[in-house]
Amino acid sequence: LTNYFVNTIITALQGPTWQTLLERIGEDAMFHLLVDTSIFVPLPNGCLCQMTGEAIVNLRPP
């Protein structure tokens, strides 16, 4: 993954924590997480940042 433009999400996904996850679960599982799921991480202000998945505001309620 090459980051040609400043993008906070891509920069975070290139960090050591995500690299460790990739090494532990493998490429297939990581691809599934990044493409087929929504991942949220906590921010210092108590909010959540959506890292992957379709924007939650675009999803219809169940």
PDB file of N, CA, C and O in Angstrom:
ATOM      1  N   LEU A   1       0.859  -1.172   0.000  1.00  0.00           N
ATOM      2  CA  LEU A   1       0.000   0.000   0.000  1.00  0.00           C
ATOM      3  C   LEU A   1       0.895   1.221   0.000  1.00  0.00           C
ATOM      4  O   LEU A   1       1.751   1.371   0.871  1.00  0.00           O
ATOM      5  N   THR A   2       0.696   2.100  -0.983  1.00  0.00           N
ATOM      6  CA  THR A   2       1.492   3.314  -1.083  1.00  0.00           C
ATOM      7  C   THR A   2       0.601   4.518  -0.887  1.00  0.00           C
ATOM      8  O   THR A   2      -0.450   4.627  -1.519  1.00  0.00           O
ATOM      9  N   ASN A   3       1.008   5.418  -0.020  1.00  0.00           N
ATOM     10  CA  ASN A   3       0.242   6.606   0.306  1.00  0.00           C
ATOM     11  C   ASN A   3       0.815   7.788  -0.467  1.00  0.00           C
ATOM     12  O   ASN A   3       1.819   8.367  -0.051  1.00  0.00           O
ATOM     13  N   TYR A   4       0.184   8.161  -1.602  1.00  0.00           N
ATOM     14  CA  TYR A   4       0.665   9.270  -2.416  1.00  0.00           C
ATOM     15  C   TYR A   4       0.142  10.619  -1.933  1.00  0.00           C
ATOM     16  O   TYR A   4       0.762  11.648  -2.201  1.00  0.00           O
ATOM     17  N   PHE A   5      -0.973  10.632  -1.234  1.00  0.00           N
ATOM     18  CA  PHE A   5      -1.573  11.858  -0.732  1.00  0.00           C
ATOM     19  C   PHE A   5      -1.770  11.708   0.776  1.00  0.00           C
ATOM     20  O   PHE A   5      -1.948  10.596   1.273  1.00  0.00           O
ATOM     21  N   VAL A   6      -1.740  12.818   1.498  1.00  0.00           N
ATOM     22  CA  VAL A   6      -1.934  12.768   2.938  1.00  0.00           C
ATOM     23  C   VAL A   6      -3.347  12.267   3.219  1.00  0.00           C
ATOM     24  O   VAL A   6      -4.329  12.873   2.791  1.00  0.00           O
ATOM     25  N   ASN A   7      -3.436  11.163   3.936  1.00  0.00           N
ATOM     26  CA  ASN A   7      -4.710  10.555   4.287  1.00  0.00           C
ATOM     27  C   ASN A   7      -4.518   9.914   5.653  1.00  0.00           C
ATOM     28  O   ASN A   7      -3.758   8.957   5.799  1.00  0.00           O
ATOM     29  N   THR A   8      -5.202  10.440   6.638  1.00  0.00           N
ATOM     30  CA  THR A   8      -5.028   9.987   8.019  1.00  0.00           C
ATOM     31  C   THR A   8      -5.326   8.504   8.183  1.00  0.00           C
ATOM     32  O   THR A   8      -4.613   7.808   8.905  1.00  0.00           O
ATOM     33  N   ILE A   9      -6.367   8.012   7.524  1.00  0.00           N
ATOM     34  CA  ILE A   9      -6.760   6.606   7.655  1.00  0.00           C
ATOM     35  C   ILE A   9      -5.672   5.700   7.077  1.00  0.00           C
ATOM     36  O   ILE A   9      -5.264   4.734   7.722  1.00  0.00           O
ATOM     37  N   ILE A  10      -5.204   6.003   5.877  1.00  0.00           N
ATOM     38  CA  ILE A  10      -4.160   5.188   5.246  1.00  0.00           C
ATOM     39  C   ILE A  10      -2.890   5.227   6.085  1.00  0.00           C
ATOM     40  O   ILE A  10      -2.247   4.197   6.289  1.00  0.00           O
ATOM     41  N   THR A  11      -2.530   6.398   6.566  1.00  0.00           N
ATOM     42  CA  THR A  11      -1.335   6.523   7.408  1.00  0.00           C
ATOM     43  C   THR A  11      -1.465   5.649   8.645  1.00  0.00           C
ATOM     44  O   THR A  11      -0.511   4.971   9.025  1.00  0.00           O
ATOM     45  N   ALA A  12      -2.635   5.655   9.278  1.00  0.00           N
ATOM     46  CA  ALA A  12      -2.852   4.825  10.465  1.00  0.00           C
ATOM     47  C   ALA A  12      -2.771   3.341  10.123  1.00  0.00           C
ATOM     48  O   ALA A  12      -2.180   2.563  10.872  1.00  0.00           O
ATOM     49  N   LEU A  13      -3.366   2.941   8.987  1.00  0.00           N
ATOM     50  CA  LEU A  13      -3.352   1.532   8.589  1.00  0.00           C
ATOM     51  C   LEU A  13      -1.955   1.033   8.232  1.00  0.00           C
ATOM     52  O   LEU A  13      -1.723  -0.175   8.189  1.00  0.00           O
ATOM     53  N   GLN A  14      -1.036   1.938   7.980  1.00  0.00           N
ATOM     54  CA  GLN A  14       0.342   1.557   7.692  1.00  0.00           C
ATOM     55  C   GLN A  14       1.193   1.465   8.956  1.00  0.00           C
ATOM     56  O   GLN A  14       2.379   1.145   8.883  1.00  0.00           O
ATOM     57  N   GLY A  15       0.598   1.742  10.105  1.00  0.00           N
ATOM     58  CA  GLY A  15       1.331   1.749  11.370  1.00  0.00           C
ATOM     59  C   GLY A  15       1.678   0.354  11.865  1.00  0.00           C
ATOM     60  O   GLY A  15       1.206  -0.646  11.324  1.00  0.00           O
ATOM     61  N   PRO A  16       2.500   0.301  12.891  1.00  0.00           N
ATOM     62  CA  PRO A  16       2.996  -0.977  13.409  1.00  0.00           C
ATOM     63  C   PRO A  16       1.906  -1.887  13.982  1.00  0.00           C
ATOM     64  O   PRO A  16       2.022  -3.110  13.898  1.00  0.00           O
ATOM     65  N   THR A  17       0.865  -1.318  14.553  1.00  0.00           N
ATOM     66  CA  THR A  17      -0.207  -2.144  15.122  1.00  0.00           C
ATOM     67  C   THR A  17      -0.912  -2.935  14.024  1.00  0.00           C
ATOM     68  O   THR A  17      -1.179  -4.126  14.182  1.00  0.00           O
ATOM     69  N   TRP A  18      -1.208  -2.272  12.921  1.00  0.00           N
ATOM     70  CA  TRP A  18      -1.888  -2.940  11.808  1.00  0.00           C
ATOM     71  C   TRP A  18      -0.956  -3.941  11.120  1.00  0.00           C
ATOM     72  O   TRP A  18      -1.403  -4.984  10.643  1.00  0.00           O
ATOM     73  N   GLN A  19       0.342  -3.620  11.072  1.00  0.00           N
ATOM     74  CA  GLN A  19       1.316  -4.556  10.499  1.00  0.00           C
ATOM     75  C   GLN A  19       1.381  -5.831  11.328  1.00  0.00           C
ATOM     76  O   GLN A  19       1.457  -6.930  10.779  1.00  0.00           O
ATOM     77  N   THR A  20       1.350  -5.684  12.648  1.00  0.00           N
ATOM     78  CA  THR A  20       1.346  -6.849  13.537  1.00  0.00           C
ATOM     79  C   THR A  20       0.094  -7.687  13.302  1.00  0.00           C
ATOM     80  O   THR A  20       0.165  -8.913  13.227  1.00  0.00           O
ATOM     81  N   LEU A  21      -1.057  -7.017  13.187  1.00  0.00           N
ATOM     82  CA  LEU A  21      -2.305  -7.738  12.917  1.00  0.00           C
ATOM     83  C   LEU A  21      -2.195  -8.514  11.612  1.00  0.00           C
ATOM     84  O   LEU A  21      -2.575  -9.684  11.558  1.00  0.00           O
ATOM     85  N   LEU A  22      -1.684  -7.887  10.568  1.00  0.00           N
ATOM     86  CA  LEU A  22      -1.512  -8.557   9.271  1.00  0.00           C
ATOM     87  C   LEU A  22      -0.624  -9.786   9.412  1.00  0.00           C
ATOM     88  O   LEU A  22      -0.944 -10.843   8.869  1.00  0.00           O
ATOM     89  N   GLU A  23       0.478  -9.664  10.128  1.00  0.00           N
ATOM     90  CA  GLU A  23       1.394 -10.788  10.312  1.00  0.00           C
ATOM     91  C   GLU A  23       0.727 -11.940  11.060  1.00  0.00           C
ATOM     92  O   GLU A  23       1.009 -13.106  10.784  1.00  0.00           O
ATOM     93  N   ARG A  24      -0.148 -11.620  11.995  1.00  0.00           N
ATOM     94  CA  ARG A  24      -0.781 -12.651  12.814  1.00  0.00           C
ATOM     95  C   ARG A  24      -1.964 -13.336  12.133  1.00  0.00           C
ATOM     96  O   ARG A  24      -2.171 -14.535  12.321  1.00  0.00           O
ATOM     97  N   ILE A  25      -2.750 -12.586  11.338  1.00  0.00           N
ATOM     98  CA  ILE A  25      -3.955 -13.189  10.747  1.00  0.00           C
ATOM     99  C   ILE A  25      -3.793 -13.549   9.282  1.00  0.00           C
ATOM    100  O   ILE A  25      -4.589 -14.323   8.751  1.00  0.00           O
ATOM    101  N   GLY A  26      -2.783 -13.007   8.614  1.00  0.00           N
ATOM    102  CA  GLY A  26      -2.540 -13.316   7.213  1.00  0.00           C
ATOM    103  C   GLY A  26      -3.271 -12.373   6.266  1.00  0.00           C
ATOM    104  O   GLY A  26      -4.159 -11.620   6.663  1.00  0.00           O
ATOM    105  N   GLU A  27      -2.868 -12.440   5.006  1.00  0.00           N
ATOM    106  CA  GLU A  27      -3.388 -11.520   3.998  1.00  0.00           C
ATOM    107  C   GLU A  27      -4.872 -11.713   3.708  1.00  0.00           C
ATOM    108  O   GLU A  27      -5.605 -10.735   3.560  1.00  0.00           O
ATOM    109  N   ASP A  28      -5.322 -12.965   3.627  1.00  0.00           N
ATOM    110  CA  ASP A  28      -6.732 -13.214   3.294  1.00  0.00           C
ATOM    111  C   ASP A  28      -7.665 -12.642   4.354  1.00  0.00           C
ATOM    112  O   ASP A  28      -8.647 -11.976   4.024  1.00  0.00           O
ATOM    113  N   ALA A  29      -7.365 -12.895   5.617  1.00  0.00           N
ATOM    114  CA  ALA A  29      -8.206 -12.381   6.696  1.00  0.00           C
ATOM    115  C   ALA A  29      -8.128 -10.855   6.778  1.00  0.00           C
ATOM    116  O   ALA A  29      -9.133 -10.192   7.037  1.00  0.00           O
ATOM    117  N   MET A  30      -6.947 -10.305   6.558  1.00  0.00           N
ATOM    118  CA  MET A  30      -6.796  -8.851   6.590  1.00  0.00           C
ATOM    119  C   MET A  30      -7.583  -8.214   5.458  1.00  0.00           C
ATOM    120  O   MET A  30      -8.243  -7.195   5.657  1.00  0.00           O
ATOM    121  N   PHE A  31      -7.520  -8.796   4.292  1.00  0.00           N
ATOM    122  CA  PHE A  31      -8.283  -8.285   3.151  1.00  0.00           C
ATOM    123  C   PHE A  31      -9.773  -8.286   3.482  1.00  0.00           C
ATOM    124  O   PHE A  31     -10.478  -7.316   3.205  1.00  0.00           O
ATOM    125  N   HIS A  32     -10.248  -9.383   4.078  1.00  0.00           N
ATOM    126  CA  HIS A  32     -11.655  -9.462   4.475  1.00  0.00           C
ATOM    127  C   HIS A  32     -12.008  -8.337   5.446  1.00  0.00           C
ATOM    128  O   HIS A  32     -13.032  -7.675   5.274  1.00  0.00           O
ATOM    129  N   LEU A  33     -11.184  -8.115   6.452  1.00  0.00           N
ATOM    130  CA  LEU A  33     -11.459  -7.051   7.412  1.00  0.00           C
ATOM    131  C   LEU A  33     -11.529  -5.684   6.746  1.00  0.00           C
ATOM    132  O   LEU A  33     -12.418  -4.886   7.044  1.00  0.00           O
ATOM    133  N   LEU A  34     -10.597  -5.418   5.852  1.00  0.00           N
ATOM    134  CA  LEU A  34     -10.528  -4.098   5.228  1.00  0.00           C
ATOM    135  C   LEU A  34     -11.626  -3.864   4.203  1.00  0.00           C
ATOM    136  O   LEU A  34     -12.049  -2.725   4.006  1.00  0.00           O
ATOM    137  N   VAL A  35     -12.097  -4.922   3.543  1.00  0.00           N
ATOM    138  CA  VAL A  35     -13.056  -4.766   2.450  1.00  0.00           C
ATOM    139  C   VAL A  35     -14.495  -5.048   2.874  1.00  0.00           C
ATOM    140  O   VAL A  35     -15.417  -4.371   2.419  1.00  0.00           O
ATOM    141  N   ASP A  36     -14.692  -6.033   3.735  1.00  0.00           N
ATOM    142  CA  ASP A  36     -16.048  -6.512   4.021  1.00  0.00           C
ATOM    143  C   ASP A  36     -16.597  -6.129   5.387  1.00  0.00           C
ATOM    144  O   ASP A  36     -17.731  -6.488   5.704  1.00  0.00           O
ATOM    145  N   THR A  37     -15.841  -5.420   6.197  1.00  0.00           N
ATOM    146  CA  THR A  37     -16.317  -5.068   7.532  1.00  0.00           C
ATOM    147  C   THR A  37     -16.116  -3.580   7.785  1.00  0.00           C
ATOM    148  O   THR A  37     -15.439  -2.893   7.020  1.00  0.00           O
ATOM    149  N   SER A  38     -16.701  -3.103   8.848  1.00  0.00           N
ATOM    150  CA  SER A  38     -16.475  -1.735   9.313  1.00  0.00           C
ATOM    151  C   SER A  38     -15.657  -1.821  10.593  1.00  0.00           C
ATOM    152  O   SER A  38     -16.009  -2.547  11.523  1.00  0.00           O
ATOM    153  N   ILE A  39     -14.571  -1.077  10.628  1.00  0.00           N
ATOM    154  CA  ILE A  39     -13.690  -1.056  11.796  1.00  0.00           C
ATOM    155  C   ILE A  39     -13.678   0.368  12.346  1.00  0.00           C
ATOM    156  O   ILE A  39     -13.479   1.331  11.606  1.00  0.00           O
ATOM    157  N   PHE A  40     -13.892   0.484  13.645  1.00  0.00           N
ATOM    158  CA  PHE A  40     -13.880   1.771  14.329  1.00  0.00           C
ATOM    159  C   PHE A  40     -12.787   1.765  15.380  1.00  0.00           C
ATOM    160  O   PHE A  40     -12.581   0.761  16.061  1.00  0.00           O
ATOM    161  N   VAL A  41     -12.085   2.885  15.515  1.00  0.00           N
ATOM    162  CA  VAL A  41     -11.064   3.009  16.553  1.00  0.00           C
ATOM    163  C   VAL A  41     -11.410   4.205  17.434  1.00  0.00           C
ATOM    164  O   VAL A  41     -11.922   5.214  16.949  1.00  0.00           O
ATOM    165  N   PRO A  42     -11.128   4.086  18.737  1.00  0.00           N
ATOM    166  CA  PRO A  42     -11.432   5.205  19.638  1.00  0.00           C
ATOM    167  C   PRO A  42     -10.444   6.349  19.453  1.00  0.00           C
ATOM    168  O   PRO A  42      -9.259   6.139  19.195  1.00  0.00           O
ATOM    169  N   LEU A  43     -10.963   7.561  19.592  1.00  0.00           N
ATOM    170  CA  LEU A  43     -10.143   8.768  19.537  1.00  0.00           C
ATOM    171  C   LEU A  43      -9.970   9.316  20.953  1.00  0.00           C
ATOM    172  O   LEU A  43     -10.754   8.991  21.844  1.00  0.00           O
ATOM    173  N   PRO A  44      -8.954  10.142  21.161  1.00  0.00           N
ATOM    174  CA  PRO A  44      -8.711  10.689  22.501  1.00  0.00           C
ATOM    175  C   PRO A  44      -9.891  11.477  23.079  1.00  0.00           C
ATOM    176  O   PRO A  44     -10.023  11.584  24.298  1.00  0.00           O
ATOM    177  N   ASN A  45     -10.751  12.032  22.210  1.00  0.00           N
ATOM    178  CA  ASN A  45     -11.881  12.832  22.694  1.00  0.00           C
ATOM    179  C   ASN A  45     -13.113  11.988  23.019  1.00  0.00           C
ATOM    180  O   ASN A  45     -14.174  12.537  23.315  1.00  0.00           O
ATOM    181  N   GLY A  46     -12.983  10.657  22.968  1.00  0.00           N
ATOM    182  CA  GLY A  46     -14.089   9.772  23.294  1.00  0.00           C
ATOM    183  C   GLY A  46     -14.960   9.401  22.101  1.00  0.00           C
ATOM    184  O   GLY A  46     -15.870   8.583  22.239  1.00  0.00           O
ATOM    185  N   CYS A  47     -14.705   9.976  20.946  1.00  0.00           N
ATOM    186  CA  CYS A  47     -15.444   9.637  19.733  1.00  0.00           C
ATOM    187  C   CYS A  47     -14.815   8.418  19.066  1.00  0.00           C
ATOM    188  O   CYS A  47     -13.753   7.954  19.482  1.00  0.00           O
ATOM    189  N   LEU A  48     -15.469   7.908  18.037  1.00  0.00           N
ATOM    190  CA  LEU A  48     -14.936   6.802  17.248  1.00  0.00           C
ATOM    191  C   LEU A  48     -14.661   7.279  15.829  1.00  0.00           C
ATOM    192  O   LEU A  48     -15.395   8.107  15.290  1.00  0.00           O
ATOM    193  N   CYS A  49     -13.611   6.757  15.235  1.00  0.00           N
ATOM    194  CA  CYS A  49     -13.274   7.052  13.846  1.00  0.00           C
ATOM    195  C   CYS A  49     -13.471   5.779  13.035  1.00  0.00           C
ATOM    196  O   CYS A  49     -12.918   4.732  13.370  1.00  0.00           O
ATOM    197  N   GLN A  50     -14.263   5.869  11.962  1.00  0.00           N
ATOM    198  CA  GLN A  50     -14.476   4.706  11.111  1.00  0.00           C
ATOM    199  C   GLN A  50     -13.298   4.576  10.159  1.00  0.00           C
ATOM    200  O   GLN A  50     -13.033   5.464   9.349  1.00  0.00           O
ATOM    201  N   MET A  51     -12.590   3.446  10.273  1.00  0.00           N
ATOM    202  CA  MET A  51     -11.400   3.203   9.458  1.00  0.00           C
ATOM    203  C   MET A  51     -11.719   2.516   8.143  1.00  0.00           C
ATOM    204  O   MET A  51     -11.103   2.813   7.120  1.00  0.00           O
ATOM    205  N   THR A  52     -12.676   1.600   8.162  1.00  0.00           N
ATOM    206  CA  THR A  52     -13.008   0.833   6.963  1.00  0.00           C
ATOM    207  C   THR A  52     -14.512   0.659   6.862  1.00  0.00           C
ATOM    208  O   THR A  52     -15.249   0.912   7.815  1.00  0.00           O
ATOM    209  N   GLY A  53     -14.951   0.222   5.693  1.00  0.00           N
ATOM    210  CA  GLY A  53     -16.355  -0.091   5.482  1.00  0.00           C
ATOM    211  C   GLY A  53     -17.124   1.062   4.880  1.00  0.00           C
ATOM    212  O   GLY A  53     -16.649   2.195   4.805  1.00  0.00           O
ATOM    213  N   GLU A  54     -18.336   0.730   4.452  1.00  0.00           N
ATOM    214  CA  GLU A  54     -19.223   1.755   3.912  1.00  0.00           C
ATOM    215  C   GLU A  54     -19.549   2.743   5.031  1.00  0.00           C
ATOM    216  O   GLU A  54     -19.751   2.352   6.181  1.00  0.00           O
ATOM    217  N   ALA A  55     -19.596   4.012   4.680  1.00  0.00           N
ATOM    218  CA  ALA A  55     -19.869   5.040   5.690  1.00  0.00           C
ATOM    219  C   ALA A  55     -21.159   4.690   6.444  1.00  0.00           C
ATOM    220  O   ALA A  55     -22.193   4.408   5.839  1.00  0.00           O
ATOM    221  N   ILE A  56     -21.072   4.714   7.747  1.00  0.00           N
ATOM    222  CA  ILE A  56     -22.197   4.294   8.573  1.00  0.00           C
ATOM    223  C   ILE A  56     -23.436   5.168   8.322  1.00  0.00           C
ATOM    224  O   ILE A  56     -24.564   4.705   8.490  1.00  0.00           O
ATOM    225  N   VAL A  57     -23.229   6.405   7.928  1.00  0.00           N
ATOM    226  CA  VAL A  57     -24.376   7.287   7.654  1.00  0.00           C
ATOM    227  C   VAL A  57     -25.135   6.856   6.410  1.00  0.00           C
ATOM    228  O   VAL A  57     -26.281   7.261   6.214  1.00  0.00           O
ATOM    229  N   ASN A  58     -24.510   6.037   5.562  1.00  0.00           N
ATOM    230  CA  ASN A  58     -25.167   5.550   4.342  1.00  0.00           C
ATOM    231  C   ASN A  58     -25.897   4.229   4.541  1.00  0.00           C
ATOM    232  O   ASN A  58     -26.605   3.778   3.641  1.00  0.00           O
ATOM    233  N   LEU A  59     -25.739   3.601   5.700  1.00  0.00           N
ATOM    234  CA  LEU A  59     -26.362   2.296   5.937  1.00  0.00           C
ATOM    235  C   LEU A  59     -27.806   2.459   6.395  1.00  0.00           C
ATOM    236  O   LEU A  59     -28.140   3.384   7.135  1.00  0.00           O
ATOM    237  N   ARG A  60     -28.647   1.551   5.945  1.00  0.00           N
ATOM    238  CA  ARG A  60     -30.028   1.528   6.376  1.00  0.00           C
ATOM    239  C   ARG A  60     -30.130   0.760   7.686  1.00  0.00           C
ATOM    240  O   ARG A  60     -29.416  -0.224   7.879  1.00  0.00           O
ATOM    241  N   PRO A  61     -31.007   1.191   8.591  1.00  0.00           N
ATOM    242  CA  PRO A  61     -31.176   0.449   9.847  1.00  0.00           C
ATOM    243  C   PRO A  61     -31.709  -0.949   9.577  1.00  0.00           C
ATOM    244  O   PRO A  61     -32.413  -1.169   8.592  1.00  0.00           O
ATOM    245  N   PRO A  62     -31.369  -1.909  10.460  1.00  0.00           N
ATOM    246  CA  PRO A  62     -31.850  -3.277  10.265  1.00  0.00           C
ATOM    247  C   PRO A  62     -33.355  -3.384  10.480  1.00  0.00           C
ATOM    248  O   PRO A  62     -33.921  -4.470  10.354  1.00  0.00           O
TER     249      PRO A  62
END
